[in-house]
Amino acid sequence: MKPTIKPVQSKRDLKRFIAFPDALYKGCPYYAPALRTDETATFDRRKNAAFEFCDCECFLAENEDGKVVGRVAAIINRKANETWGKKEVRYGWIDFIDDRRVSEALVETVAEWGRERGMEEIAGPLGFTDFDPEGLLVEGFDRLSTMVCRYHYPYYKEHLEAIGLRKVIDWLEFRIKIPEVLPERLTRIAEIVRTKNNLHYKKVTHKAIKEEKLGHKFFHLINETYCVLYGFSKLSDRQIDQYVRTWLQVVDLEMVSFIENEAGELVAAGVTMPSMSKALQKSGGKLFPFGWFHILRSMYFKRDDTMDLLLVAVKPEYQNKGVNSMLFADLFTRVSRLGFKYAESNAELETNLKVQGMWDGFEYEQHKRRRVYGREL
């Protein structure tokens, strides 16, 4: 029977929207749930600064008994559309049971929502911005998902292709082995780069983040570095304030590396954190009553042997000067000292060969792939 599609209109509806994947993936060993508090804040117009330039409506798919069998968010990022010259509606947070009637109804609901607002293309999974989950998992179904890259069942790909959506672009994910001793070549190049370009490592402290606006400088560097990447829209000042509060105030600063030039300008930075995937599984995505214990334990006390490379950025004019060698020489020395054995990259565009080239010289594997599917409306 064709599902009933209804918009999310109440707090109860939003709770059902957020909770649905946890029921769908119950028992799946590769699924790491999102923190429900984070998901709630993402869809709170007062808390998420992306609503300044995004329109959004969430939908639930229900069966004849009123049980949720799917969900999706329809999003128009006006800033991204203006930047890239598109009239595109995004579908994000899409999950559904293995029933093509459900997946098709969800996608068509987003398509119609977009048409009504003058859109000419549909693409996803995408979020409000690049800081939200994006891309459908199409390879690596037997690997544990990370905090920022969601897991999807293999049938999702089959459904989207069957209803006429086609590949737009792929992201790749890598698992890198952190060497106990850095390759001599890497340390030598890092020192040459440091000396030749008059660079130095900046000590990152909470005081510097607050008083020197170091966190704001970091996200402005992200804007400058990522602006050429698919679908990216520059972070607003309010978004930057939001991410400084929610990210840089909680990460372990021993796992952060910032590089400045002689003028004190930030030219490269890397932010990492312990993998929280297993802690999220134990917590069920809930902070209370005991989820906070698993989260804090994984971040500071009993860490997994894997860390996540959240954000890495090198100022454009320094990207061909080997600064990434200097950055990773410092980062990998730090995390190796803390006991980490592996690093999980964030999703990297398949066309971004500069970023993928950073893993040359390390032992690594490309173990996951995720995809944006789209079509004209």
C-alpha positions, 0 to 999 in steps of 0.5 A: 500500500502506498504510504501516507506522507505528512509534514513534521508539524509538532515536537512529537513529529520531530522526535519521531523523525529523529528517532526513526533511523535508530529503529530501522538500523536496530541490531546493525553492527555498522550503524552509529546513531547521531546524538539526538540533542544535536539532531534536535538543534539542527532543526531548531530555527533559533539555534541553527544559523543555516536557517538564515539562508535555507528553507526546509520542511521535514516529512514522515512516511507512515503506513496504514497503521500510522507507523513511521516507515520513512523520513526525508528533509527538503532543503533549499540552500539559497546561498549555495544556489546563488553561488553555483548558479543553480535552482536546486532542492536538496533531499537530506536525512533520507531513510526508508524501509525496503519498499520502493513505494516508500522511497519513491514517495519521499523523493517525489514529495521533495521534488514537488516541494521544490517545483512549487518553489521554482526549483529545477533540479533535485540532489542529495543526500545533502544537508543545509551545509557541508557540516551536515551529513551528505552523500549516500553510502555506496561502498563499505557496507561492512565498515563502522560509520563515523560520527559525521558520515552516516551508514546506509543499507545497500538497498538505498542505492538500488531504490534511488537508481530505480526511481531515475536518480543518477550519480552527480558526484562521489566522496571517498573515505580513507582509513590511514595507519598512523606510523609509530615512527614518522617516515624520515622523508616526511619529517625532513620535508616538514622541516624544509617547508617550515624553514623555507616559508618562515612558518611556525606551529601556533599553540592552541589554547582555549584562551587563544580561541577566545581572546585571539579569535583563533577559532574564528580564524580557523573557520574563515580559513575553511571558507577560503579553502573549501569555497571551490568544492562541490555545493559549498556555501560560505559560513556566515558570521553567525554560523562561525560563532555557532561552530566555535562554541560547539566544536572548538570548545569541546575538542581535545586541543592536544589533537589540534594543529595550527600553522601560522606564517611570520605575519601571524596569519593562519595558513593551515590547520587540522582538527581531529578527535577520538572516534565516537562511533562505538560510544554512540552505539552504546549510548543509543544516541542519547545523552541521558540517563547514561549516554553522557558517560560513554561519550565523555569516556571515549573522548578523554579517558578510554579512547578507541584506537581510531581517531577522526580527521574532522577538518583539514585546511591549507590556505590556497596559496600554500597548497603546493608548497608541502605545508600538508607535510608539516601539518601531518607530521605534527598531527600524527606525532601528537595522536601517536603519542596519545595511543591512536593507531588509525585515522578515519578521513572525512569524506573527500571529493573524488575530484579533489586529488590534492587532498587524496595526495596527502596520504601518499607515504602512509599505509592506507586504504580507500574503504568507503564511497558515498554518492550524491544522486540527482536529476532534473525536475 
